[in-house]
Amino acid sequence: MTVFCNVRLKEHAKNFGSNFAKDIVALPEIIEYYNIAGNYDFMLKILVQDMASYQDFVMNNLSTIENIANTNSIFVLGEIKHSAPLEF
């Protein structure tokens, strides 16, 4: 199951951001990690087996990371297009 999880941080000082990045890259379920503009600070692409696995991931991994103010999970129902990135 693929989940996109938007994350907003409580604090944005450099040390908070670098600690968050260190914690995120250590989690194998997170396969992509983007710094974004808008209502959230980061978007995580997460792969898990099923909804129960995602709940376990959130409760035992994601929620233990300091400085997360809130999250918003988006569950992928089906993949329409998947292609390699363009080279510039």
Secondary structure, 3 states (H helix, E strand, C coil): CEEEEEEEECCCCHHHHHHHHHHHHCCCCEEEEEECCCCCCEEEEEECCCHHHHHHHHHHCHHHCCCEEEEEEEECCCCCCCCCCCCC
